[in-house]
């Protein structure tokens, strides 16, 4: 299994030409608070897609983005909508899909 983790969203997008489908999967999780006085919640969005490295290797590309919000439910919808708009500027066929790609990755392997 080859996993390539990219720190920057721009770097992640630069590998889109290697993808094997138009689906970019995302997972959202809340990051635990460091102390009880924090009112804002920190959330982490993990983006990942399957790609090919030459004809022999299937690769999982992945990046994380962190945000702060007061209302996680509202923030999730707004963030995903804005991210879809950004992805549309690179390729109109790319779709964000909520879910875990690891199971799909294993079935391709």
DSSP file (Angstrom, degrees, kcal/mol; ACC not computed):
  #  RESIDUE AA STRUCTURE BP1 BP2  ACC     N-H-->O    O-->H-N    N-H-->O    O-->H-N    TCO  KAPPA ALPHA  PHI   PSI    X-CA   Y-CA   Z-CA
    1    1 A X              0   0    0      0, 0.0     2,-0.5     0, 0.0    58,-0.1   0.000 360.0 360.0 360.0 127.6    0.0    0.0    0.0
    2    2 A X  E     -a   59   0A   0     56,-0.8    58,-2.5     2,-0.0     2,-0.5  -0.945 360.0-178.6-109.8 124.7    1.4    3.4   -1.0
    3    3 A X  E     -a   60   0A   0     -2,-0.5     2,-0.6    56,-0.2    58,-0.2  -0.989   8.8-164.5-122.5 127.1    0.0    6.4    0.9
    4    4 A X  E     -a   61   0A   0     56,-2.8    58,-2.3    -2,-0.5     2,-0.5  -0.947   6.6-162.1-113.5 114.3    1.2    9.9    0.0
    5    5 A X  E     -a   62   0A   0     -2,-0.6     2,-0.5    56,-0.2    58,-0.2  -0.829   4.3-163.0 -97.0 129.5    0.3   12.5    2.6
    6    6 A X        -     0   0    0     56,-3.1    58,-0.5    -2,-0.5     6,-0.1  -0.952  12.8-157.4-116.7 128.6    0.5   16.1    1.4
    7    7 A X  S    S+     0   0    0     -2,-0.5     2,-0.4    56,-0.1    57,-0.1   0.818  76.9  57.5 -72.5 -31.8    0.6   19.0    3.9
    8    8 A X  S  > S-     0   0    0      1,-0.1     4,-2.0    55,-0.1     3,-0.2  -0.830  72.5-139.9-109.4 139.2   -0.7   21.7    1.6
    9    9 A X  H  > S+     0   0    0     -2,-0.4     4,-2.6     1,-0.2     5,-0.2   0.871 105.6  57.9 -60.1 -37.7   -4.0   21.7   -0.3
   10   10 A X  H  > S+     0   0    0      1,-0.2     4,-1.6     2,-0.2    -1,-0.2   0.895 106.7  47.8 -61.2 -40.1   -2.3   23.1   -3.3
   11   11 A X  H  > S+     0   0    0      2,-0.2     4,-0.6    -3,-0.2    -1,-0.2   0.901 110.2  52.7 -66.5 -40.6    0.1   20.1   -3.4
   12   12 A X  H >< S+     0   0    0     -4,-2.0     3,-1.3     1,-0.2    -2,-0.2   0.930 109.7  48.3 -58.5 -47.7   -2.9   17.7   -3.0
   13   13 A X  H >< S+     0   0    0     -4,-2.6     3,-2.0     1,-0.3     4,-0.2   0.830 100.1  66.8 -64.0 -32.6   -4.7   19.3   -6.0
   14   14 A X  H 3< S+     0   0    0     -4,-1.6     3,-0.4     1,-0.3    -1,-0.3   0.709  97.4  54.9 -64.4 -18.0   -1.5   19.2   -8.1
   15   15 A X  T X< S+     0   0    0     -3,-1.3     3,-2.2    -4,-0.6     4,-0.3   0.366  74.7 103.0 -94.9   4.7   -1.8   15.3   -8.1
   16   16 A X  G X   +     0   0    0     -3,-2.0     3,-1.7     1,-0.3    -1,-0.2   0.798  69.0  68.8 -57.7 -28.8   -5.4   15.3   -9.5
   17   17 A X  G 3  S+     0   0    0     -3,-0.4    -1,-0.3     1,-0.3    -2,-0.1   0.723  96.8  54.8 -63.8 -18.3   -4.0   14.3  -12.9
   18   18 A X  G <  S+     0   0    0     -3,-2.2    34,-2.1    33,-0.1    -1,-0.3   0.514  82.7 118.4 -89.5  -6.3   -3.1   10.9  -11.3
   19   19 A X  B <   -B   51   0A   0     -3,-1.7    32,-0.3    -4,-0.3     3,-0.1  -0.227  54.7-152.3 -67.9 151.3   -6.6   10.2  -10.0
   20   20 A X  S    S+     0   0    0     30,-2.1     2,-0.3     3,-0.1    31,-0.1   0.497  78.6  20.0-100.8  -6.4   -8.5    7.1  -11.3
   21   21 A X  S    S-     0   0    0     29,-0.5    -1,-0.1     2,-0.2    73,-0.0  -0.936  78.2-111.3-149.4 173.0  -12.0    8.6  -10.7
   22   22 A X  S    S+     0   0    0     -2,-0.3    73,-2.7    71,-0.1     2,-0.5   0.310  82.2 108.4 -89.9   8.8  -13.6   11.9  -10.3
   23   23 A X  E     -c   95   0A   0     71,-0.2     2,-0.6    27,-0.1    27,-0.4  -0.775  45.7-172.7 -95.1 125.8  -14.5   11.2   -6.6
   24   24 A X  E     -c   96   0A   0     71,-2.8    73,-2.4    -2,-0.5     2,-0.2  -0.976  19.4-149.4-111.2 117.7  -12.6   13.0   -3.8
   25   25 A X  E     -cD  97  48A   0     23,-2.5    23,-2.3    -2,-0.6     2,-0.4  -0.574  13.0-167.5 -89.7 149.9  -13.6   11.5   -0.5
   26   26 A X  E     -cD  98  47A   0     71,-2.2    73,-2.5    21,-0.2     2,-0.4  -0.990  11.4-166.8-138.5 149.0  -13.8   13.4    2.7
   27   27 A X  E     - D   0  46A   0     19,-1.9    19,-2.6    -2,-0.4     2,-0.4  -0.978  10.7-156.7-127.7 142.7  -14.1   12.6    6.4
   28   28 A X  E     + D   0  45A   0     -2,-0.4     2,-0.3    17,-0.2    17,-0.2  -0.979  17.0 167.4-123.6 132.9  -14.9   15.2    9.1
   29   29 A X  E     - D   0  44A   0     15,-2.2    15,-3.0    -2,-0.4     2,-0.4  -0.994  34.0-117.5-142.3 151.5  -14.0   14.8   12.8
   30   30 A X  E     - D   0  43A   0     -2,-0.3     2,-0.5    13,-0.2    13,-0.3  -0.705  26.2-134.5 -86.4 135.4  -13.9   17.0   15.8
   31   31 A X  E     - D   0  42A   0     11,-3.2    11,-0.6    -2,-0.4     3,-0.1  -0.776  32.6-105.2 -88.4 129.7  -10.6   17.5   17.4
   32   32 A X        -     0   0    0     -2,-0.5     2,-0.1     1,-0.1    -1,-0.1  -0.189  38.6-105.6 -56.2 143.8  -10.7   17.2   21.2
   33   33 A X        -     0   0    0      1,-0.1    -1,-0.1     5,-0.1     3,-0.1  -0.389  13.8-144.2 -69.7 145.8  -10.5   20.5   23.1
   34   34 A X  S    S+     0   0    0      1,-0.2     2,-0.3    -2,-0.1    -1,-0.1   0.784  84.8   6.0 -80.4 -27.9   -7.3   21.3   24.9
   35   35 A X  S >  S-     0   0    0      1,-0.0     3,-1.1    -3,-0.0    -1,-0.2  -0.979  73.4-114.7-150.3 162.1   -9.2   23.0   27.7
   36   36 A X  T 3  S+     0   0    0     -2,-0.3    -3,-0.0     1,-0.2    -1,-0.0   0.590 104.4  71.4 -74.6 -11.2  -12.8   23.5   28.8
   37   37 A X  T 3  S+     0   0    0      2,-0.0     2,-0.3     0, 0.0    -1,-0.2   0.622  71.6 103.6 -82.9 -12.0  -12.7   27.2   28.3
   38   38 A X    <   -     0   0    0     -3,-1.1    -5,-0.1     1,-0.2     0, 0.0  -0.545  45.8-176.4 -72.3 129.2  -12.6   27.1   24.5
   39   39 A X        +     0   0    0     -2,-0.3     2,-0.2     2,-0.1    -1,-0.2   0.779  62.4  77.6 -93.8 -32.0  -16.0   27.9   22.9
   40   40 A X  S    S-     0   0    0     28,-0.0     2,-0.4    31,-0.0    30,-0.2  -0.541  76.3-135.9 -78.9 143.1  -15.0   27.2   19.4
   41   41 A X  E     - E   0  69A   0     28,-4.2    28,-2.8    -2,-0.2     2,-0.5  -0.790  10.8-139.2 -96.7 141.5  -14.8   23.7   18.1
   42   42 A X  E     -DE  31  68A   0    -11,-0.6   -11,-3.2    -2,-0.4     2,-0.4  -0.873  22.5-172.1 -99.5 130.5  -11.8   22.6   16.0
   43   43 A X  E     -DE  30  67A   0     24,-2.8    24,-2.6    -2,-0.5     2,-0.5  -0.924  12.0-151.0-123.5 150.8  -12.7   20.3   13.2
   44   44 A X  E     -DE  29  66A   0    -15,-3.0   -15,-2.2    -2,-0.4     2,-0.5  -0.976   4.2-160.8-121.5 129.2  -10.4   18.4   10.8
   45   45 A X  E     -DE  28  65A   0     20,-3.3    20,-2.4    -2,-0.5     2,-0.6  -0.948   6.6-159.1-108.7 125.0  -11.4   17.5    7.2
   46   46 A X  E     -DE  27  64A   0    -19,-2.6   -19,-1.9    -2,-0.5     2,-0.4  -0.916   7.2-166.1-104.0 123.9   -9.4   14.7    5.6
   47   47 A X  E     +DE  26  63A   0     16,-2.6    16,-2.2    -2,-0.6     2,-0.3  -0.888  15.4 163.9-106.7 139.1   -9.5   14.7    1.8
   48   48 A X  E     +DE  25  62A   0    -23,-2.3   -23,-2.5    -2,-0.4     2,-0.3  -0.997  12.9 177.0-154.0 153.1   -8.3   11.6   -0.1
   49   49 A X  E     - E   0  61A   0     12,-1.7    12,-2.6    -2,-0.3     2,-0.4  -0.980  30.7-110.9-149.4 159.5   -8.5   10.1   -3.5
   50   50 A X  E     + E   0  60A   0    -27,-0.4   -30,-2.1    -2,-0.3   -29,-0.5  -0.755  41.1 165.1 -93.6 139.8   -7.1    7.0   -5.3
   51   51 A X  E     -BE  19  59A   0      8,-2.7     8,-3.1    -2,-0.4     2,-0.4  -0.855  31.0-112.6-141.3 177.1   -4.5    7.5   -8.1
   52   52 A X  E     - E   0  58A   0    -34,-2.1     2,-0.6    -2,-0.3     6,-0.2  -0.927   8.8-159.9-117.9 143.0   -2.0    5.6  -10.1
   53   53 A X  E  > S- E   0  57A   0      4,-2.6     4,-1.6    -2,-0.4     3,-0.5  -0.962  77.9 -36.4-118.3 108.0    1.7    5.8  -10.0
   54   54 A X  T  4 S-     0   0    0     -2,-0.6    -1,-0.1     1,-0.2     3,-0.0  -0.220  98.2 -65.6  58.6-163.9    2.8    4.2  -13.3
   55   55 A X  T  4 S+     0   0    0      1,-0.1    -1,-0.2    -3,-0.1     3,-0.0   0.529 131.1  56.4 -90.2  -5.4    0.6    1.3  -14.4
   56   56 A X  T  4 S+     0   0    0     -3,-0.5     2,-0.4     1,-0.1    -2,-0.2   0.760  94.0  63.4 -99.2 -27.5    1.6   -0.9  -11.5
   57   57 A X  E  <  - E   0  53A   0     -4,-1.6    -4,-2.6   -56,-0.0     2,-0.5  -0.864  57.0-153.9-116.2 133.1    0.9    1.0   -8.3
   58   58 A X  E     - E   0  52A   0     -2,-0.4   -56,-0.8    -6,-0.2     2,-0.4  -0.859  23.9-163.3 -95.7 133.5   -2.3    2.2   -6.7
   59   59 A X  E     -aE   2  51A   0     -8,-3.1    -8,-2.7    -2,-0.5     2,-0.6  -0.940  18.0-145.6-125.5 140.1   -1.8    5.2   -4.5
   60   60 A X  E     -aE   3  50A   0    -58,-2.5   -56,-2.8    -2,-0.4     2,-0.4  -0.926  18.6-161.2-101.6 114.7   -3.9    6.8   -1.8
   61   61 A X  E     +aE   4  49A   0    -12,-2.6   -12,-1.7    -2,-0.6     2,-0.3  -0.803  17.4 176.2 -95.8 137.8   -3.3   10.6   -1.8
   62   62 A X  E     +aE   5  48A   0    -58,-2.3   -56,-3.1    -2,-0.4     2,-0.3  -0.995  15.9 171.2-147.1 146.1   -4.4   12.4    1.4
   63   63 A X  E     - E   0  47A   0    -16,-2.2   -16,-2.6    -2,-0.3     2,-0.4  -0.976  19.3-140.1-147.7 158.8   -4.4   15.8    3.1
   64   64 A X  E     - E   0  46A   0    -58,-0.5     2,-0.4    -2,-0.3   -18,-0.2  -0.947  10.4-169.5-121.9 143.5   -5.9   17.4    6.2
   65   65 A X  E     - E   0  45A   0    -20,-2.4   -20,-3.3    -2,-0.4     2,-0.4  -0.998  10.5-153.1-129.8 134.5   -7.4   20.8    6.7
   66   66 A X  E     + E   0  44A   0     -2,-0.4     2,-0.3   -22,-0.2   -22,-0.2  -0.882  15.8 173.8-112.7 143.4   -8.3   22.2   10.1
   67   67 A X  E     - E   0  43A   0    -24,-2.6   -24,-2.8    -2,-0.4     2,-0.4  -0.918  23.3-135.7-136.9 161.3  -11.0   24.8   10.9
   68   68 A X  E     + E   0  42A   0     -2,-0.3     2,-0.3   -26,-0.2   -26,-0.2  -0.968  31.5 161.5-118.5 141.7  -12.6   26.4   14.0
   69   69 A X  E     - E   0  41A   0    -28,-2.8   -28,-4.2    -2,-0.4     3,-0.2  -0.988  41.6-143.5-152.9 157.1  -16.3   26.8   14.3
   70   70 A X  S    S+     0   0    0     -2,-0.3     2,-0.5     1,-0.3    -1,-0.1   0.750 100.1  37.4 -90.7 -29.1  -19.0   27.5   16.9
   71   71 A X     >  -     0   0    0      1,-0.1     4,-2.4   -30,-0.1    -1,-0.3  -0.916  66.0-169.3-128.1 103.5  -21.6   25.2   15.2
   72   72 A X  H  > S+     0   0    0     -2,-0.5     4,-2.5     1,-0.2     5,-0.2   0.867  84.7  55.2 -63.1 -38.9  -20.1   22.1   13.6
   73   73 A X  H  > S+     0   0    0      1,-0.2     4,-1.3     2,-0.2    -1,-0.2   0.928 113.8  39.5 -63.6 -45.6  -23.3   21.1   11.7
   74   74 A X  H  > S+     0   0    0      1,-0.2     4,-2.0     2,-0.2    -1,-0.2   0.906 115.1  53.7 -68.6 -40.9  -23.6   24.5    9.9
   75   75 A X  H  X S+     0   0    0     -4,-2.4     4,-3.1     1,-0.2     5,-0.3   0.887 103.2  56.7 -63.0 -40.1  -19.9   24.7    9.4
   76   76 A X  H  X S+     0   0    0     -4,-2.5     4,-2.4     1,-0.2     5,-0.3   0.940 109.4  44.5 -58.9 -48.8  -19.7   21.3    7.7
   77   77 A X  H  X S+     0   0    0     -4,-1.3     4,-2.1     1,-0.2    -1,-0.2   0.914 116.6  46.1 -63.6 -43.1  -22.2   22.2    5.0
   78   78 A X  H  X S+     0   0    0     -4,-2.0     4,-2.5     2,-0.2    -2,-0.2   0.923 113.7  48.2 -66.4 -44.8  -20.7   25.6    4.4
   79   79 A X  H  X S+     0   0    0     -4,-3.1     4,-2.7     2,-0.2     5,-0.2   0.923 112.9  47.3 -63.8 -45.0  -17.1   24.3    4.2
   80   80 A X  H  X S+     0   0    0     -4,-2.4     4,-2.5    -5,-0.3    -1,-0.2   0.907 111.9  50.9 -65.2 -40.7  -18.0   21.4    1.9
   81   81 A X  H  X S+     0   0    0     -4,-2.1     4,-1.8    -5,-0.3    -1,-0.2   0.924 113.2  45.3 -61.4 -44.1  -19.9   23.8   -0.4
   82   82 A X  H  X S+     0   0    0     -4,-2.5     4,-2.0     2,-0.2    -2,-0.2   0.887 112.2  51.2 -67.6 -38.7  -17.0   26.2   -0.5
   83   83 A X  H  X S+     0   0    0     -4,-2.7     4,-2.6     1,-0.2    -1,-0.2   0.889 107.4  53.4 -66.0 -37.7  -14.5   23.3   -1.1
   84   84 A X  H  X S+     0   0    0     -4,-2.5     4,-2.2     1,-0.2    -1,-0.2   0.897 107.4  52.1 -62.9 -39.1  -16.7   22.0   -4.0
   85   85 A X  H  X S+     0   0    0     -4,-1.8     4,-0.9     2,-0.2    -1,-0.2   0.904 110.1  48.5 -62.2 -41.1  -16.6   25.5   -5.6
   86   86 A X  H >X S+     0   0    0     -4,-2.0     3,-0.8     1,-0.2     4,-0.6   0.928 111.9  48.5 -64.6 -44.7  -12.8   25.5   -5.3
   87   87 A X  H >X S+     0   0    0     -4,-2.6     4,-2.3     1,-0.2     3,-1.2   0.847 103.2  62.5 -64.9 -33.1  -12.5   22.0   -6.8
   88   88 A X  H 3< S+     0   0    0     -4,-2.2    -1,-0.2     1,-0.3    -2,-0.2   0.780  95.5  60.8 -63.0 -25.6  -14.9   23.1   -9.6
   89   89 A X  H << S+     0   0    0     -4,-0.9    -1,-0.3    -3,-0.8    -2,-0.2   0.749 110.7  40.1 -73.1 -21.7  -12.3   25.7  -10.7
   90   90 A X  H << S-     0   0    0     -3,-1.2     2,-0.2    -4,-0.6    -2,-0.2   0.824 139.0 -11.3 -92.1 -37.0   -9.8   22.8  -11.3
   91   91 A X    ><  -     0   0    0     -4,-2.3     3,-1.3     3,-0.1    -1,-0.3  -0.816  51.6-147.7-166.9 120.7  -12.2   20.3  -12.9
   92   92 A X  T 3  S+     0   0    0     -2,-0.2    -4,-0.1     1,-0.2    -3,-0.1   0.661  97.2  63.2 -67.7 -15.6  -16.0   20.4  -13.1
   93   93 A X  T 3  S+     0   0    0     -6,-0.1    -1,-0.2    -5,-0.1     2,-0.2   0.656  77.1 104.9 -83.9 -15.7  -16.3   16.6  -13.0
   94   94 A X    <   -     0   0    0     -3,-1.3     2,-0.4    -7,-0.2   -71,-0.2  -0.474  51.6-170.3 -71.8 131.9  -14.7   16.3   -9.5
   95   95 A X  E     -c   23   0A   0    -73,-2.7   -71,-2.8    -2,-0.2     2,-0.4  -0.979  20.0-133.0-125.8 135.3  -17.2   15.5   -6.8
   96   96 A X  E     -c   24   0A   0     -2,-0.4     2,-0.4   -73,-0.2   -71,-0.2  -0.733  26.3-171.8 -83.4 130.9  -16.8   15.5   -3.0
   97   97 A X  E     -c   25   0A   0    -73,-2.4   -71,-2.2    -2,-0.4     2,-0.4  -0.991  21.7-129.4-128.3 127.0  -18.2   12.4   -1.4
   98   98 A X  E     +c   26   0A   0     -2,-0.4     2,-0.3   -73,-0.2   -71,-0.2  -0.609  65.3  76.2 -75.4 126.8  -18.5   11.9    2.3
   99   99 A X  S    S-     0   0    0    -73,-2.5     2,-0.5    -2,-0.4    -2,-0.1  -0.885  80.2 -72.0 156.3 174.5  -17.0    8.6    3.3
  100  100 A X        -     0   0    0     -2,-0.3     4,-0.4     1,-0.1     3,-0.3  -0.853  26.8-167.6-102.1 127.4  -14.0    6.5    3.9
  101  101 A X  S  > S+     0   0    0     -2,-0.5     4,-2.9     1,-0.2     3,-0.3   0.623  70.8  87.0 -88.1 -13.8  -11.9    5.5    1.0
  102  102 A X  H  > S+     0   0    0      1,-0.2     4,-2.4     2,-0.2    -1,-0.2   0.871  88.1  51.6 -57.8 -38.9   -9.8    3.0    2.8
  103  103 A X  H  > S+     0   0    0     -3,-0.3     4,-1.7     2,-0.2    -1,-0.2   0.899 112.0  46.6 -64.4 -39.5  -12.3    0.2    2.2
  104  104 A X  H  > S+     0   0    0     -4,-0.4     4,-2.0    -3,-0.3    -2,-0.2   0.906 110.2  54.2 -66.8 -41.4  -12.4    1.0   -1.5
  105  105 A X  H  X S+     0   0    0     -4,-2.9     4,-1.9     1,-0.2    -2,-0.2   0.914 108.1  49.1 -58.2 -44.8   -8.6    1.1   -1.6
  106  106 A X  H  < S+     0   0    0     -4,-2.4    -1,-0.2     1,-0.2    -2,-0.2   0.883 108.9  52.5 -64.8 -38.4   -8.4   -2.3   -0.1
  107  107 A X  H  < S+     0   0    0     -4,-1.7    -1,-0.2     1,-0.2    -2,-0.2   0.852 109.6  49.1 -69.1 -32.6  -10.9   -3.7   -2.6
  108  108 A X  H  <        0   0    0     -4,-2.0    -1,-0.2     1,-0.2    -2,-0.2   0.853 360.0 360.0 -69.9 -34.1   -8.8   -2.3   -5.5
  109  109 A X     <        0   0    0     -4,-1.9    -1,-0.2    -5,-0.2    -2,-0.2   0.496 360.0 360.0 -72.6 360.0   -5.7   -3.8   -4.1
